[in-house]
Amino acid sequence: MTVSRDIIIIGSGIGGATLASSLAPTGAKILILERGPHLQHTPEARDDVAIFQKGFYQSDEEWLATDGERFLPGNYYYVGGNSKFYGAVMYRYRKQDFTPRPHPEGQSPGWPISYDDLAPWYDEAENLFSVRGALGQDPTDPPRARDFPFSAVPDEPAMAHIRQRLEKAGVTPASLPLAIDIKTWLAEGKTGWDAFPNTGKGKIDAQSGPLAQALKHPNVELWPNARVTRIETDDSGQTATSVLVTRDGREERLFAKHIAVAAGAVQTAALLLRSANTVHPAGLANSSDQVGRNFMNHNTSAMITMDPFLKNDCVYQKTLCFNDFYNNSPAGTGPLGNVQCLGRITGNILKAQVPILPAFLAKAIAGRAFGWFLTSEDLPNPQSRVMIRGNDIVVDWQRSNMQAHQQLIAQTKKVMKRAGFPIVAIRTFGRKTTSHQCGTARLGIDPHLSVVNPDCQSHDIANLWITDASVLPTSAAVNPALTIAALALKAGKAISQQLLANKP
Ligand SMILES: Cc1cc2nc3c(=O)[nH]c(=O)nc-3n(C[C@H](O)[C@H](O)[C@H](O)COP(=O)(O)OP(=O)(O)OC[C@H]3O[C@@H](n4cnc5c(N)ncnc54)[C@H](O)[C@@H]3O)c2cc1C
């Protein structure tokens, strides 16, 4: 049977689900193809041993590094994508992130659009994800037309105390912008949410947020367990016509007027490259040779701080951040990055990271440990890239700008010591931590240097759109999900205008 839709969306993560929610009210026939299944509501969802030590939710798909190592990336394939596990921090990029600026080891090139261009889409994205936050606390917050949809998630008592200590230590703590309905989350289980899967409604992720809204419309359909293996074009190569999808062991060809790829930055690049044909021998949307290039992943570290006289009795902990070094270092060497709480580290989570620790010792340390997540910008570099080799996805991440990250670590250590934490430990994440992957199909004005235009439309194929983390031209140093959503909403407006214009 021939199935034809107005639009097929590949992937139900932040980018795909947000696009679906934007297009749903148009009445267009929308089919979302998602490789993964629905997450089930089982006890493992709140079991830190199952999640962190046994890798219960981890995929067995390995990626290949250029040194020959095969590794299991921290990439999830479920309805809702990686956001099912995300920390729900919903930051806007800072205004300065949109303009070129020098870093200690290179230049961030800025965006072809300004913060002001994206600001209305950020407003809409915050509504869609019911973001909680507090105005006026973070001096780096960009200007905004309205308040957050909901007030900030409250600090637990220990974090309220640490907020005071940080203030005394001379930095400016602020409430994290979060897509968490804390009462609902805790009613479903007394754990943190960062890296825990959301099987209820407490975390507003791609599925519980925009996808649920989209699926209320009778014109929107979701096929889970449906993996797209190829996108096809007509003979001229100018129009994308169909996708090949494998479902229940069978391959089908599905047709659509528009095709949007939102499979995540690595998988989107791989799919476009695998879809090469005679007119597009280097892969679809790739006349610029930029597909797969400029792969970025953020430079991130976990920091644990301890005061032997201060217990950590938090359940979730993740409410604070500071951006005092975001736009410049104290020495004026350039932007360093963001510091935010990690989710509460339990003994079992700590032991998963440091397996040689005896369980009793891990528990004792965790009882006094406060965890932080430090993020610095990874700069775009065409040599840092995703490729395909046979059936393998090859990730050649050439991380950049580590000097800035080392400076961020050093400055944060000083702050923590001043804040009364004599014990500070740090661990920098490597290539297996792919949570903030982006940049492999970057957005730009020049078709020779970019893959999509500022509406996320392929420069080469007018009915092919890319609406996930791939299109981010820079990684900035804040979490990416809200920016992915804002761009998908912007793309949704452009696509709906085209659908409307082509209506008989
Ligand atoms: C543990 C963790 C914590 C994080 N915390 C935060 C945070 O606090 N704030 C933040 O902003 N970001 C956070 N992130 C990052 C954030 O989750 C991602 O940036 C975001 O979800 C990316 O969205 P996406 O649409 O680009 O891709 P994805 O979420 O990867 O979605 C792509 C979807 O496409 C599907 N797919 C892939 N290939 C195919 C195919 N061939 N056919 C059909 N379907 C396919 C996948 O299964 C997936 O569902 C976190 C990530 C992780 C893993």
Ligand as a Chemical Component Dictionary entry (heavy atoms), coordinates in Angstrom:
data_LIG
# 
_chem_comp.id                   LIG 
_chem_comp.type                 NON-POLYMER 
_chem_comp.pdbx_formal_charge   0 
_chem_comp.three_letter_code    LIG 
# 
loop_
_chem_comp_atom.comp_id 
_chem_comp_atom.atom_id 
_chem_comp_atom.alt_atom_id 
_chem_comp_atom.type_symbol 
_chem_comp_atom.charge 
_chem_comp_atom.model_Cartn_x 
_chem_comp_atom.model_Cartn_y 
_chem_comp_atom.model_Cartn_z 
_chem_comp_atom.pdbx_ordinal 
LIG C1  C1  C 0 21.678 12.383 30.301 1  
LIG C2  C2  C 0 21.425 13.615 29.479 2  
LIG C3  C3  C 0 21.165 14.817 30.117 3  
LIG C4  C4  C 0 20.925 15.982 29.337 4  
LIG N1  N1  N 0 20.560 17.133 29.974 5  
LIG C5  C5  C 0 20.220 18.219 29.242 6  
LIG C6  C6  C 0 19.708 19.385 29.868 7  
LIG O1  O1  O 0 19.549 19.447 31.082 8  
LIG N2  N2  N 0 19.388 20.440 29.075 9  
LIG C7  C7  C 0 19.549 20.408 27.712 10 
LIG O2  O2  O 0 19.286 21.414 27.058 11 
LIG N3  N3  N 0 20.028 19.311 27.117 12 
LIG C8  C8  C 0 20.331 18.212 27.833 13 
LIG N4  N4  N 0 20.751 17.071 27.213 14 
LIG C9  C9  C 0 20.877 17.112 25.755 15 
LIG C10 C10 C 0 19.512 17.037 25.088 16 
LIG O3  O3  O 0 18.797 15.928 25.584 17 
LIG C11 C11 C 0 19.707 16.955 23.589 18 
LIG O4  O4  O 0 20.420 18.097 23.156 19 
LIG C12 C12 C 0 18.410 16.927 22.832 20 
LIG O5  O5  O 0 17.548 15.966 23.361 21 
LIG C13 C13 C 0 18.713 16.643 21.365 22 
LIG O6  O6  O 0 17.507 16.629 20.647 23 
LIG P1  P1  P 0 17.497 16.195 19.135 24 
LIG O7  O7  O 0 16.113 16.371 18.648 25 
LIG O8  O8  O 0 18.618 16.874 18.452 26 
LIG O9  O9  O 0 17.915 14.646 19.097 27 
LIG P2  P2  P 0 17.544 13.333 19.927 28 
LIG O10 O10 O 0 17.072 13.626 21.279 29 
LIG O11 O11 O 0 18.720 12.420 19.783 30 
LIG O12 O12 O 0 16.321 12.731 19.112 31 
LIG C14 C14 C 0 16.490 12.045 17.903 32 
LIG C15 C15 C 0 15.466 10.932 17.820 33 
LIG O13 O13 O 0 15.582 10.340 16.541 34 
LIG C16 C16 C 0 15.516 8.930  16.671 35 
LIG N5  N5  N 0 16.242 8.362  15.530 36 
LIG C17 C17 C 0 17.575 8.331  15.329 37 
LIG N6  N6  N 0 17.856 7.773  14.147 38 
LIG C18 C18 C 0 16.675 7.466  13.580 39 
LIG C19 C19 C 0 16.308 6.860  12.356 40 
LIG N7  N7  N 0 17.234 6.479  11.464 41 
LIG N8  N8  N 0 14.982 6.633  12.084 42 
LIG C20 C20 C 0 14.030 7.034  12.981 43 
LIG N9  N9  N 0 14.333 7.609  14.164 44 
LIG C21 C21 C 0 15.640 7.831  14.456 45 
LIG C22 C22 C 0 16.165 8.656  18.009 46 
LIG O14 O14 O 0 15.765 7.395  18.529 47 
LIG C23 C23 C 0 15.657 9.830  18.835 48 
LIG O15 O15 O 0 14.441 9.539  19.457 49 
LIG C24 C24 C 0 20.985 15.906 27.938 50 
LIG C25 C25 C 0 21.241 14.681 27.304 51 
LIG C26 C26 C 0 21.457 13.544 28.062 52 
LIG C27 C27 C 0 21.711 12.240 27.350 53 
# 
loop_
_chem_comp_bond.comp_id 
_chem_comp_bond.atom_id_1 
_chem_comp_bond.atom_id_2 
_chem_comp_bond.value_order 
_chem_comp_bond.pdbx_ordinal 
LIG C1  C2  SING 1  
LIG C2  C3  SING 2  
LIG C2  C26 DOUB 3  
LIG C3  C4  DOUB 4  
LIG C4  N1  SING 5  
LIG C4  C24 SING 6  
LIG N1  C5  DOUB 7  
LIG C5  C6  SING 8  
LIG C5  C8  SING 9  
LIG C6  O1  DOUB 10 
LIG C6  N2  SING 11 
LIG N2  C7  SING 12 
LIG C7  O2  DOUB 13 
LIG C7  N3  SING 14 
LIG N3  C8  DOUB 15 
LIG C8  N4  SING 16 
LIG N4  C9  SING 17 
LIG N4  C24 SING 18 
LIG C9  C10 SING 19 
LIG C10 O3  SING 20 
LIG C10 C11 SING 21 
LIG C11 O4  SING 22 
LIG C11 C12 SING 23 
LIG C12 O5  SING 24 
LIG C12 C13 SING 25 
LIG C13 O6  SING 26 
LIG O6  P1  SING 27 
LIG P1  O7  DOUB 28 
LIG P1  O8  SING 29 
LIG P1  O9  SING 30 
LIG O9  P2  SING 31 
LIG P2  O10 DOUB 32 
LIG P2  O11 SING 33 
LIG P2  O12 SING 34 
LIG O12 C14 SING 35 
LIG C14 C15 SING 36 
LIG C15 O13 SING 37 
LIG C15 C23 SING 38 
LIG O13 C16 SING 39 
LIG C16 N5  SING 40 
LIG C16 C22 SING 41 
LIG N5  C17 SING 42 
LIG N5  C21 SING 43 
LIG C17 N6  DOUB 44 
LIG N6  C18 SING 45 
LIG C18 C19 SING 46 
LIG C18 C21 DOUB 47 
LIG C19 N7  SING 48 
LIG C19 N8  DOUB 49 
LIG N8  C20 SING 50 
LIG C20 N9  DOUB 51 
LIG N9  C21 SING 52 
LIG C22 O14 SING 53 
LIG C22 C23 SING 54 
LIG C23 O15 SING 55 
LIG C24 C25 DOUB 56 
LIG C25 C26 SING 57 
LIG C26 C27 SING 58 
# 
